[in-house]
């Protein structure tokens, strides 16, 4: 899975390369069709990505 957290847009593919290319296409389509009013509230200035351990069972 490929994810753009700044805009909350994700895509997937059977390889990392394919997922990245599919995400690029999804972003291009989003920017081609979205208005400024739609883009602005989706932009996140601060993004934090981390791993979290969770006990299961």
C-alpha distance matrix in Angstrom:
0.0 3.8 6.6 10.3 12.3 15.5 15.2 12.9 10.8 7.1 5.9 4.3 6.6 8.7 8.8 7.6 10.2 9.4 5.9 8.2 11.0 9.6 8.8 12.3 13.8 12.7 14.2 17.2 17.8 17.7 20.2 22.3 22.8 22.7 25.9 26.6 27.3 23.8 22.1 24.3 23.6 19.8 20.1 19.8 21.9 21.1 17.7 17.5 14.8 16.1 15.9 18.1 20.0 20.9 23.7 23.1 26.1
3.8 0.0 3.8 7.0 9.7 12.5 12.4 10.8 8.6 5.6 5.3 5.8 8.2 11.0 10.1 7.8 9.5 9.2 5.5 5.9 9.0 8.2 6.2 9.3 11.5 10.5 11.3 14.4 15.6 15.2 17.2 19.6 20.6 20.2 23.3 23.7 24.7 21.4 19.3 21.4 21.1 17.3 17.2 17.1 19.0 18.5 15.3 15.7 13.4 15.5 16.3 18.8 21.2 22.6 25.7 25.6 28.8
6.6 3.8 0.0 3.8 6.0 9.0 8.9 7.2 5.9 4.2 6.5 8.5 11.6 14.6 13.9 11.4 12.9 12.7 9.0 8.6 11.4 10.2 7.1 9.9 12.2 10.3 10.2 13.8 14.9 13.7 15.6 18.4 19.1 18.1 20.9 20.9 21.7 18.5 16.3 18.1 17.5 13.8 13.6 13.4 15.5 15.1 12.0 13.0 11.3 14.0 15.4 17.8 20.6 21.9 25.3 25.4 28.8
10.3 7.0 3.8 0.0 3.8 5.5 5.9 5.7 5.3 6.1 8.9 11.6 14.6 17.8 16.9 14.1 14.9 14.9 11.5 10.0 12.3 11.5 7.8 9.4 12.0 10.0 8.5 12.1 13.7 11.9 13.1 16.3 17.1 15.8 18.2 17.8 18.7 15.8 13.2 14.8 14.6 10.9 10.2 10.3 12.3 12.6 10.1 12.1 11.5 14.8 17.0 19.5 22.7 24.1 27.7 28.2 31.6
12.3 9.7 6.0 3.8 0.0 3.8 5.4 4.7 6.7 8.2 11.6 14.3 17.5 20.5 19.8 16.9 18.2 18.3 14.8 13.6 16.1 15.2 11.5 13.2 15.5 13.2 11.6 15.2 16.4 14.0 15.0 18.6 18.9 16.9 18.8 17.9 18.2 15.5 13.0 13.8 12.9 9.4 8.6 7.6 9.8 9.5 6.9 9.0 9.1 12.7 15.2 17.3 20.8 22.1 25.8 26.6 30.1
15.5 12.5 9.0 5.5 3.8 0.0 3.8 5.9 8.1 10.6 13.9 17.0 20.1 23.3 22.4 19.5 20.1 20.3 17.1 15.3 17.2 16.6 12.8 13.5 15.8 13.6 11.0 14.2 15.7 12.9 13.1 16.9 17.4 14.9 16.3 14.9 15.5 13.3 10.3 10.6 10.3 7.2 5.3 4.9 7.0 8.2 7.1 10.3 11.6 15.3 18.2 20.4 24.0 25.4 29.1 30.1 33.6
15.2 12.4 8.9 5.9 5.4 3.8 0.0 3.8 5.5 9.0 12.3 15.8 19.0 22.5 22.2 19.7 20.1 19.6 16.4 15.0 16.4 15.1 11.4 12.3 13.8 11.0 8.8 12.0 12.8 9.7 10.5 14.1 14.1 11.6 13.4 12.7 13.1 10.3 7.8 9.2 8.9 5.2 5.2 6.8 9.9 11.5 10.5 13.5 14.3 17.9 20.5 22.3 25.7 26.7 30.3 30.8 34.1
12.9 10.8 7.2 5.7 4.7 5.9 3.8 0.0 3.8 6.7 10.4 13.7 17.3 20.6 20.7 18.5 19.5 18.7 15.2 14.7 16.4 14.5 11.1 13.1 14.4 11.2 10.2 13.8 14.0 11.1 13.0 16.2 15.8 13.6 15.8 15.6 15.5 12.3 10.6 12.1 10.8 7.1 8.2 8.7 12.0 12.6 10.7 12.9 13.1 16.3 18.3 19.8 23.0 23.7 27.2 27.5 30.6
10.8 8.6 5.9 5.3 6.7 8.1 5.5 3.8 0.0 3.8 7.1 10.7 14.1 17.7 17.9 16.1 16.7 15.5 12.2 11.9 13.1 10.9 7.7 10.0 10.9 7.6 7.4 11.1 11.1 8.9 11.4 14.2 14.0 12.7 15.6 16.1 16.5 13.1 11.5 13.9 13.3 9.6 10.7 11.9 14.9 15.7 13.5 15.6 15.1 18.1 19.8 21.6 24.5 25.2 28.5 28.5 31.6
7.1 5.6 4.2 6.1 8.2 10.6 9.0 6.7 3.8 0.0 3.8 7.0 10.6 14.1 14.5 12.9 14.0 12.6 9.0 9.6 11.3 8.8 6.3 9.7 10.6 7.9 8.9 12.4 12.5 11.3 14.1 16.5 16.5 15.9 19.0 19.8 20.3 16.7 15.2 17.7 17.0 13.3 14.2 14.8 17.6 17.7 15.0 16.2 14.8 17.4 18.4 20.3 22.9 23.6 26.7 26.4 29.5
5.9 5.3 6.5 8.9 11.6 13.9 12.3 10.4 7.1 3.8 0.0 3.8 7.1 10.8 11.6 10.7 11.5 9.4 6.2 7.8 8.9 6.0 5.0 8.8 9.1 7.2 9.5 12.3 12.3 12.3 15.2 16.9 17.2 17.4 20.9 22.1 22.9 19.3 17.9 20.7 20.3 16.6 17.5 18.3 20.9 21.1 18.3 19.3 17.4 19.7 20.3 22.3 24.5 25.2 28.1 27.4 30.3
4.3 5.8 8.5 11.6 14.3 17.0 15.8 13.7 10.7 7.0 3.8 0.0 3.8 7.1 8.4 8.4 9.8 7.4 4.4 7.7 9.0 6.6 7.2 10.7 11.1 10.2 12.7 15.2 15.3 15.8 18.6 20.1 20.6 21.0 24.6 25.8 26.6 23.1 21.6 24.4 24.0 20.2 21.0 21.4 23.8 23.6 20.5 20.9 18.5 20.1 20.1 22.2 24.0 24.6 27.2 26.3 29.1
6.6 8.2 11.6 14.6 17.5 20.1 19.0 17.3 14.1 10.6 7.1 3.8 0.0 3.8 5.4 6.8 7.8 4.9 4.0 7.8 8.5 7.0 9.0 11.8 12.0 12.2 14.9 16.7 17.0 18.2 20.8 21.8 22.7 23.6 27.2 28.6 29.7 26.2 24.7 27.5 27.4 23.7 24.2 24.7 26.8 26.6 23.4 23.7 21.1 22.5 22.2 24.4 25.9 26.7 29.1 28.0 30.6
8.7 11.0 14.6 17.8 20.5 23.3 22.5 20.6 17.7 14.1 10.8 7.1 3.8 0.0 3.8 7.0 8.4 6.4 6.9 10.4 11.1 10.4 12.6 15.1 15.4 15.9 18.5 20.2 20.6 21.9 24.4 25.4 26.4 27.4 31.0 32.3 33.5 30.0 28.4 31.2 31.0 27.2 27.6 27.9 29.9 29.4 26.0 25.9 22.9 23.8 23.0 25.1 26.2 26.9 29.0 27.7 30.2
8.8 10.1 13.9 16.9 19.8 22.4 22.2 20.7 17.9 14.5 11.6 8.4 5.4 3.8 0.0 3.8 5.4 5.1 6.1 8.5 9.9 10.4 12.2 14.2 15.3 16.3 18.2 19.9 21.0 22.3 24.3 25.6 27.0 27.8 31.3 32.2 33.6 30.3 28.3 30.9 30.9 27.1 27.0 27.1 28.6 28.1 24.7 24.5 21.5 22.4 21.9 24.4 25.6 26.9 29.2 28.4 31.1
7.6 7.8 11.4 14.1 16.9 19.5 19.7 18.5 16.1 12.9 10.7 8.4 6.8 7.0 3.8 0.0 3.8 5.5 5.1 6.1 8.6 9.8 10.5 12.3 14.2 15.2 16.4 18.3 19.9 20.8 22.5 24.2 25.8 26.3 29.6 30.1 31.6 28.5 26.1 28.4 28.6 24.8 24.3 24.2 25.4 24.8 21.5 21.4 18.4 19.6 19.5 22.4 24.0 25.7 28.3 27.9 31.0
10.2 9.5 12.9 14.9 18.2 20.1 20.1 19.5 16.7 14.0 11.5 9.8 7.8 8.4 5.4 3.8 0.0 3.8 5.5 5.1 6.2 8.6 9.9 10.6 12.4 14.2 15.4 16.6 18.4 19.9 21.2 22.5 24.5 25.4 28.7 29.3 31.2 28.2 25.8 28.3 28.9 25.2 24.6 24.9 26.1 25.9 23.0 23.3 20.8 22.4 22.7 25.7 27.6 29.3 32.0 31.7 34.7
9.4 9.2 12.7 14.9 18.3 20.3 19.6 18.7 15.5 12.6 9.4 7.4 4.9 6.4 5.1 5.5 3.8 0.0 3.8 5.4 5.1 6.0 8.5 9.8 10.5 12.1 14.2 15.2 16.4 18.1 20.0 20.9 22.6 23.8 27.2 28.3 30.1 26.9 24.9 27.7 28.2 24.5 24.4 25.1 26.8 26.9 23.9 24.5 22.0 23.7 23.9 26.7 28.4 29.7 32.4 31.6 34.5
5.9 5.5 9.0 11.5 14.8 17.1 16.4 15.2 12.2 9.0 6.2 4.4 4.0 6.9 6.1 5.1 5.5 3.8 0.0 3.8 5.5 5.1 6.1 8.6 9.8 10.4 12.2 14.2 15.2 16.2 18.3 19.8 21.1 21.8 25.2 26.1 27.5 24.2 22.3 24.9 25.1 21.3 21.3 21.8 23.7 23.6 20.5 21.1 18.7 20.5 20.8 23.4 25.4 26.6 29.4 28.8 31.8
8.2 5.9 8.6 10.0 13.6 15.3 15.0 14.7 11.9 9.6 7.8 7.7 7.8 10.4 8.5 6.1 5.1 5.4 3.8 0.0 3.8 5.4 5.1 6.2 8.7 9.8 10.5 12.3 14.3 15.2 16.5 18.3 20.1 20.6 23.8 24.4 26.2 23.1 20.7 23.2 23.8 20.1 19.6 20.1 21.5 21.7 18.9 19.9 17.8 20.0 21.0 23.9 26.3 27.9 31.0 30.8 34.0
11.0 9.0 11.4 12.3 16.1 17.2 16.4 16.4 13.1 11.3 8.9 9.0 8.5 11.1 9.9 8.6 6.2 5.1 5.5 3.8 0.0 3.8 5.4 5.0 6.3 8.6 9.9 10.5 12.4 14.2 15.4 16.4 18.5 19.7 23.0 24.0 26.0 23.1 20.9 23.7 24.7 21.2 20.9 22.1 23.6 24.2 21.8 23.1 21.3 23.7 24.7 27.6 29.9 31.4 34.4 34.0 37.1
9.6 8.2 10.2 11.5 15.2 16.6 15.1 14.5 10.9 8.8 6.0 6.6 7.0 10.4 10.4 9.8 8.6 6.0 5.1 5.4 3.8 0.0 3.8 5.4 5.1 6.2 8.6 9.8 10.5 12.2 14.3 15.2 16.6 17.8 21.4 22.7 24.4 21.2 19.4 22.5 23.1 19.6 19.9 21.3 23.4 24.1 21.6 22.9 21.2 23.6 24.4 26.9 29.2 30.2 33.2 32.5 35.4
8.8 6.2 7.1 7.8 11.5 12.8 11.4 11.1 7.7 6.3 5.0 7.2 9.0 12.6 12.2 10.5 9.9 8.5 6.1 5.1 5.4 3.8 0.0 3.8 5.3 4.9 6.1 8.5 9.8 10.3 12.3 14.0 15.4 15.8 19.2 20.1 21.6 18.5 16.4 19.3 19.8 16.2 16.3 17.5 19.6 20.3 17.9 19.5 18.1 20.8 22.1 24.6 27.2 28.4 31.6 31.3 34.4
12.3 9.3 9.9 9.4 13.2 13.5 12.3 13.1 10.0 9.7 8.8 10.7 11.8 15.1 14.2 12.3 10.6 9.8 8.6 6.2 5.0 5.4 3.8 0.0 3.8 5.5 5.2 6.2 8.7 9.8 10.7 12.2 14.4 15.2 18.3 19.0 21.2 18.5 16.1 18.9 20.2 16.9 16.4 18.1 19.7 21.0 19.0 21.0 20.0 23.0 24.6 27.4 30.2 31.6 34.9 34.8 38.0
13.8 11.5 12.2 12.0 15.5 15.8 13.8 14.4 10.9 10.6 9.1 11.1 12.0 15.4 15.3 14.2 12.4 10.5 9.8 8.7 6.3 5.1 5.3 3.8 0.0 3.8 5.4 5.1 6.2 8.5 10.0 10.4 12.4 14.0 17.4 18.8 21.0 18.1 16.3 19.7 20.9 17.8 18.1 20.2 22.2 23.7 21.9 24.0 23.0 25.9 27.3 29.9 32.5 33.6 36.7 36.3 39.3
12.7 10.5 10.3 10.0 13.2 13.6 11.0 11.2 7.6 7.9 7.2 10.2 12.2 15.9 16.3 15.2 14.2 12.1 10.4 9.8 8.6 6.2 4.9 5.5 3.8 0.0 3.8 5.5 5.2 6.1 8.7 9.8 10.7 11.7 15.3 16.8 18.4 15.2 13.8 17.2 18.0 14.8 15.6 17.8 20.2 21.7 19.8 22.0 21.2 24.2 25.7 27.9 30.6 31.4 34.6 34.1 37.1
14.2 11.3 10.2 8.5 11.6 11.0 8.8 10.2 7.4 8.9 9.5 12.7 14.9 18.5 18.2 16.4 15.4 14.2 12.2 10.5 9.9 8.6 6.1 5.2 5.4 3.8 0.0 3.8 5.4 5.0 6.2 8.5 10.0 10.2 13.3 14.2 16.2 13.3 11.2 14.3 15.6 12.6 12.7 15.1 17.2 19.1 17.7 20.3 20.0 23.3 25.3 27.7 30.7 31.8 35.2 35.1 38.3
17.2 14.4 13.8 12.1 15.2 14.2 12.0 13.8 11.1 12.4 12.3 15.2 16.7 20.2 19.9 18.3 16.6 15.2 14.2 12.3 10.5 9.8 8.5 6.2 5.1 5.5 3.8 0.0 3.8 5.4 5.3 6.1 8.7 10.0 13.0 14.3 16.8 14.5 12.5 15.8 17.7 15.2 15.2 18.0 19.8 22.0 21.0 23.7 23.5 26.9 28.9 31.4 34.4 35.5 38.9 38.8 41.9
17.8 15.6 14.9 13.7 16.4 15.7 12.8 14.0 11.1 12.5 12.3 15.3 17.0 20.6 21.0 19.9 18.4 16.4 15.2 14.3 12.4 10.5 9.8 8.7 6.2 5.2 5.4 3.8 0.0 3.8 5.5 5.0 6.2 8.3 11.8 14.0 16.0 13.4 12.4 16.1 17.6 15.2 16.1 19.1 21.5 23.7 22.6 25.3 25.1 28.4 30.2 32.3 35.2 36.0 39.2 38.8 41.7
17.7 15.2 13.7 11.9 14.0 12.9 9.7 11.1 8.9 11.3 12.3 15.8 18.2 21.9 22.3 20.8 19.9 18.1 16.2 15.2 14.2 12.2 10.3 9.8 8.5 6.1 5.0 5.4 3.8 0.0 3.8 5.5 5.4 5.6 9.2 11.1 12.7 9.8 8.8 12.5 13.8 11.5 12.7 15.8 18.5 20.8 19.9 22.8 23.0 26.4 28.4 30.4 33.4 34.1 37.4 37.2 40.2
20.2 17.2 15.6 13.1 15.0 13.1 10.5 13.0 11.4 14.1 15.2 18.6 20.8 24.4 24.3 22.5 21.2 20.0 18.3 16.5 15.4 14.3 12.3 10.7 10.0 8.7 6.2 5.3 5.5 3.8 0.0 3.8 5.5 5.4 7.9 9.0 11.7 9.7 7.9 11.3 13.6 11.9 12.2 15.6 17.7 20.5 20.2 23.4 24.0 27.6 29.9 32.1 35.4 36.3 39.8 39.8 43.0
22.3 19.6 18.4 16.3 18.6 16.9 14.1 16.2 14.2 16.5 16.9 20.1 21.8 25.4 25.6 24.2 22.5 20.9 19.8 18.3 16.4 15.2 14.0 12.2 10.4 9.8 8.5 6.1 5.0 5.5 3.8 0.0 3.8 6.1 8.5 10.7 13.4 11.8 10.9 14.3 16.7 15.2 15.9 19.4 21.5 24.3 23.9 27.1 27.5 31.0 33.3 35.4 38.6 39.4 42.8 42.6 45.6
22.8 20.6 19.1 17.1 18.9 17.4 14.1 15.8 14.0 16.5 17.2 20.6 22.7 26.4 27.0 25.8 24.5 22.6 21.1 20.1 18.5 16.6 15.4 14.4 12.4 10.7 10.0 8.7 6.2 5.4 5.5 3.8 0.0 3.8 6.7 9.9 11.6 9.7 10.1 13.7 15.4 14.3 15.8 19.4 21.9 24.7 24.4 27.5 28.0 31.5 33.6 35.4 38.5 39.0 42.2 41.9 44.7
22.7 20.2 18.1 15.8 16.9 14.9 11.6 13.6 12.7 15.9 17.4 21.0 23.6 27.4 27.8 26.3 25.4 23.8 21.8 20.6 19.7 17.8 15.8 15.2 14.0 11.7 10.2 10.0 8.3 5.6 5.4 6.1 3.8 0.0 3.8 6.6 8.0 5.9 6.5 10.0 11.7 10.9 12.6 16.3 18.9 21.8 21.8 25.1 26.0 29.5 31.8 33.5 36.7 37.2 40.5 40.4 43.3
25.9 23.3 20.9 18.2 18.8 16.3 13.4 15.8 15.6 19.0 20.9 24.6 27.2 31.0 31.3 29.6 28.7 27.2 25.2 23.8 23.0 21.4 19.2 18.3 17.4 15.3 13.3 13.0 11.8 9.2 7.9 8.5 6.7 3.8 0.0 3.8 5.3 5.2 6.3 8.7 10.9 11.4 12.9 16.6 18.9 22.1 22.7 26.2 27.6 31.2 33.8 35.4 38.7 39.2 42.6 42.8 45.7
26.6 23.7 20.9 17.8 17.9 14.9 12.7 15.6 16.1 19.8 22.1 25.8 28.6 32.3 32.2 30.1 29.3 28.3 26.1 24.4 24.0 22.7 20.1 19.0 18.8 16.8 14.2 14.3 14.0 11.1 9.0 10.7 9.9 6.6 3.8 0.0 3.8 5.4 5.1 6.0 9.0 10.1 10.8 14.4 16.2 19.7 20.9 24.5 26.3 30.0 32.8 34.5 38.0 38.8 42.3 42.7 45.8
27.3 24.7 21.7 18.7 18.2 15.5 13.1 15.5 16.5 20.3 22.9 26.6 29.7 33.5 33.6 31.6 31.2 30.1 27.5 26.2 26.0 24.4 21.6 21.2 21.0 18.4 16.2 16.8 16.0 12.7 11.7 13.4 11.6 8.0 5.3 3.8 0.0 3.8 5.6 5.7 7.2 9.3 10.9 14.3 16.4 19.7 20.9 24.4 26.4 29.9 32.7 33.9 37.4 37.8 41.2 41.6 44.6
23.8 21.4 18.5 15.8 15.5 13.3 10.3 12.3 13.1 16.7 19.3 23.1 26.2 30.0 30.3 28.5 28.2 26.9 24.2 23.1 23.1 21.2 18.5 18.5 18.1 15.2 13.3 14.5 13.4 9.8 9.7 11.8 9.7 5.9 5.2 5.4 3.8 0.0 3.8 5.8 6.4 7.0 9.5 12.9 15.7 18.6 19.2 22.5 24.0 27.5 30.0 31.3 34.6 35.0 38.3 38.5 41.4
22.1 19.3 16.3 13.2 13.0 10.3 7.8 10.6 11.5 15.2 17.9 21.6 24.7 28.4 28.3 26.1 25.8 24.9 22.3 20.7 20.9 19.4 16.4 16.1 16.3 13.8 11.2 12.5 12.4 8.8 7.9 10.9 10.1 6.5 6.3 5.1 5.6 3.8 0.0 3.8 5.8 5.4 6.6 10.3 12.8 15.8 16.5 20.0 21.6 25.2 27.9 29.6 33.0 33.7 37.3 37.7 40.8
24.3 21.4 18.1 14.8 13.8 10.6 9.2 12.1 13.9 17.7 20.7 24.4 27.5 31.2 30.9 28.4 28.3 27.7 24.9 23.2 23.7 22.5 19.3 18.9 19.7 17.2 14.3 15.8 16.1 12.5 11.3 14.3 13.7 10.0 8.7 6.0 5.7 5.8 3.8 0.0 3.8 5.5 5.6 8.9 10.8 14.1 15.6 19.2 21.4 25.0 28.0 29.5 33.1 33.9 37.5 38.2 41.4
23.6 21.1 17.5 14.6 12.9 10.3 8.9 10.8 13.3 17.0 20.3 24.0 27.4 31.0 30.9 28.6 28.9 28.2 25.1 23.8 24.7 23.1 19.8 20.2 20.9 18.0 15.6 17.7 17.6 13.8 13.6 16.7 15.4 11.7 10.9 9.0 7.2 6.4 5.8 3.8 0.0 3.8 5.6 7.9 10.6 13.2 14.5 17.8 20.0 23.4 26.2 27.3 30.8 31.3 34.8 35.5 38.6
19.8 17.3 13.8 10.9 9.4 7.2 5.2 7.1 9.6 13.3 16.6 20.2 23.7 27.2 27.1 24.8 25.2 24.5 21.3 20.1 21.2 19.6 16.2 16.9 17.8 14.8 12.6 15.2 15.2 11.5 11.9 15.2 14.3 10.9 11.4 10.1 9.3 7.0 5.4 5.5 3.8 0.0 3.8 6.3 9.7 12.0 12.3 15.5 17.2 20.7 23.4 24.7 28.1 28.8 32.3 32.9 36.0
20.1 17.2 13.6 10.2 8.6 5.3 5.2 8.2 10.7 14.2 17.5 21.0 24.2 27.6 27.0 24.3 24.6 24.4 21.3 19.6 20.9 19.9 16.3 16.4 18.1 15.6 12.7 15.2 16.1 12.7 12.2 15.9 15.8 12.6 12.9 10.8 10.9 9.5 6.6 5.6 5.6 3.8 0.0 3.8 6.4 9.3 10.1 13.8 15.9 19.5 22.6 24.3 27.9 29.0 32.7 33.7 37.0
19.8 17.1 13.4 10.3 7.6 4.9 6.8 8.7 11.9 14.8 18.3 21.4 24.7 27.9 27.1 24.2 24.9 25.1 21.8 20.1 22.1 21.3 17.5 18.1 20.2 17.8 15.1 18.0 19.1 15.8 15.6 19.4 19.4 16.3 16.6 14.4 14.3 12.9 10.3 8.9 7.9 6.3 3.8 0.0 3.8 5.7 6.8 10.4 12.9 16.4 19.7 21.3 25.0 26.3 30.0 31.3 34.7
21.9 19.0 15.5 12.3 9.8 7.0 9.9 12.0 14.9 17.6 20.9 23.8 26.8 29.9 28.6 25.4 26.1 26.8 23.7 21.5 23.6 23.4 19.6 19.7 22.2 20.2 17.2 19.8 21.5 18.5 17.7 21.5 21.9 18.9 18.9 16.2 16.4 15.7 12.8 10.8 10.6 9.7 6.4 3.8 0.0 3.8 6.5 10.1 13.2 16.6 20.2 22.0 25.8 27.5 31.3 32.9 36.4
21.1 18.5 15.1 12.6 9.5 8.2 11.5 12.6 15.7 17.7 21.1 23.6 26.6 29.4 28.1 24.8 25.9 26.9 23.6 21.7 24.2 24.1 20.3 21.0 23.7 21.7 19.1 22.0 23.7 20.8 20.5 24.3 24.7 21.8 22.1 19.7 19.7 18.6 15.8 14.1 13.2 12.0 9.3 5.7 3.8 0.0 3.8 6.7 10.2 13.3 16.9 18.7 22.5 24.3 28.1 30.0 33.5
17.7 15.3 12.0 10.1 6.9 7.1 10.5 10.7 13.5 15.0 18.3 20.5 23.4 26.0 24.7 21.5 23.0 23.9 20.5 18.9 21.8 21.6 17.9 19.0 21.9 19.8 17.7 21.0 22.6 19.9 20.2 23.9 24.4 21.8 22.7 20.9 20.9 19.2 16.5 15.6 14.5 12.3 10.1 6.8 6.5 3.8 0.0 3.8 6.6 10.1 13.6 15.6 19.4 21.3 25.1 26.8 30.5
17.5 15.7 13.0 12.1 9.0 10.3 13.5 12.9 15.6 16.2 19.3 20.9 23.7 25.9 24.5 21.4 23.3 24.5 21.1 19.9 23.1 22.9 19.5 21.0 24.0 22.0 20.3 23.7 25.3 22.8 23.4 27.1 27.5 25.1 26.2 24.5 24.4 22.5 20.0 19.2 17.8 15.5 13.8 10.4 10.1 6.7 3.8 0.0 3.8 6.6 10.2 12.2 16.0 18.1 21.9 23.9 27.6
14.8 13.4 11.3 11.5 9.1 11.6 14.3 13.1 15.1 14.8 17.4 18.5 21.1 22.9 21.5 18.4 20.8 22.0 18.7 17.8 21.3 21.2 18.1 20.0 23.0 21.2 20.0 23.5 25.1 23.0 24.0 27.5 28.0 26.0 27.6 26.3 26.4 24.0 21.6 21.4 20.0 17.2 15.9 12.9 13.2 10.2 6.6 3.8 0.0 3.8 7.2 9.8 13.5 15.9 19.6 21.4 25.2
16.1 15.5 14.0 14.8 12.7 15.3 17.9 16.3 18.1 17.4 19.7 20.1 22.5 23.8 22.4 19.6 22.4 23.7 20.5 20.0 23.7 23.6 20.8 23.0 25.9 24.2 23.3 26.9 28.4 26.4 27.6 31.0 31.5 29.5 31.2 30.0 29.9 27.5 25.2 25.0 23.4 20.7 19.5 16.4 16.6 13.3 10.1 6.6 3.8 0.0 3.8 6.5 10.1 12.9 16.6 18.7 22.5
15.9 16.3 15.4 17.0 15.2 18.2 20.5 18.3 19.8 18.4 20.3 20.1 22.2 23.0 21.9 19.5 22.7 23.9 20.8 21.0 24.7 24.4 22.1 24.6 27.3 25.7 25.3 28.9 30.2 28.4 29.9 33.3 33.6 31.8 33.8 32.8 32.7 30.0 27.9 28.0 26.2 23.4 22.6 19.7 20.2 16.9 13.6 10.2 7.2 3.8 0.0 3.8 6.8 9.8 13.3 15.4 19.2
18.1 18.8 17.8 19.5 17.3 20.4 22.3 19.8 21.6 20.3 22.3 22.2 24.4 25.1 24.4 22.4 25.7 26.7 23.4 23.9 27.6 26.9 24.6 27.4 29.9 27.9 27.7 31.4 32.3 30.4 32.1 35.4 35.4 33.5 35.4 34.5 33.9 31.3 29.6 29.5 27.3 24.7 24.3 21.3 22.0 18.7 15.6 12.2 9.8 6.5 3.8 0.0 3.8 6.4 10.1 12.5 16.2
20.0 21.2 20.6 22.7 20.8 24.0 25.7 23.0 24.5 22.9 24.5 24.0 25.9 26.2 25.6 24.0 27.6 28.4 25.4 26.3 29.9 29.2 27.2 30.2 32.5 30.6 30.7 34.4 35.2 33.4 35.4 38.6 38.5 36.7 38.7 38.0 37.4 34.6 33.0 33.1 30.8 28.1 27.9 25.0 25.8 22.5 19.4 16.0 13.5 10.1 6.8 3.8 0.0 3.8 6.8 9.5 13.1
20.9 22.6 21.9 24.1 22.1 25.4 26.7 23.7 25.2 23.6 25.2 24.6 26.7 26.9 26.9 25.7 29.3 29.7 26.6 27.9 31.4 30.2 28.4 31.6 33.6 31.4 31.8 35.5 36.0 34.1 36.3 39.4 39.0 37.2 39.2 38.8 37.8 35.0 33.7 33.9 31.3 28.8 29.0 26.3 27.5 24.3 21.3 18.1 15.9 12.9 9.8 6.4 3.8 0.0 3.8 6.3 9.9
23.7 25.7 25.3 27.7 25.8 29.1 30.3 27.2 28.5 26.7 28.1 27.2 29.1 29.0 29.2 28.3 32.0 32.4 29.4 31.0 34.4 33.2 31.6 34.9 36.7 34.6 35.2 38.9 39.2 37.4 39.8 42.8 42.2 40.5 42.6 42.3 41.2 38.3 37.3 37.5 34.8 32.3 32.7 30.0 31.3 28.1 25.1 21.9 19.6 16.6 13.3 10.1 6.8 3.8 0.0 3.8 6.7
23.1 25.6 25.4 28.2 26.6 30.1 30.8 27.5 28.5 26.4 27.4 26.3 28.0 27.7 28.4 27.9 31.7 31.6 28.8 30.8 34.0 32.5 31.3 34.8 36.3 34.1 35.1 38.8 38.8 37.2 39.8 42.6 41.9 40.4 42.8 42.7 41.6 38.5 37.7 38.2 35.5 32.9 33.7 31.3 32.9 30.0 26.8 23.9 21.4 18.7 15.4 12.5 9.5 6.3 3.8 0.0 3.8
26.1 28.8 28.8 31.6 30.1 33.6 34.1 30.6 31.6 29.5 30.3 29.1 30.6 30.2 31.1 31.0 34.7 34.5 31.8 34.0 37.1 35.4 34.4 38.0 39.3 37.1 38.3 41.9 41.7 40.2 43.0 45.6 44.7 43.3 45.7 45.8 44.6 41.4 40.8 41.4 38.6 36.0 37.0 34.7 36.4 33.5 30.5 27.6 25.2 22.5 19.2 16.2 13.1 9.9 6.7 3.8 0.0
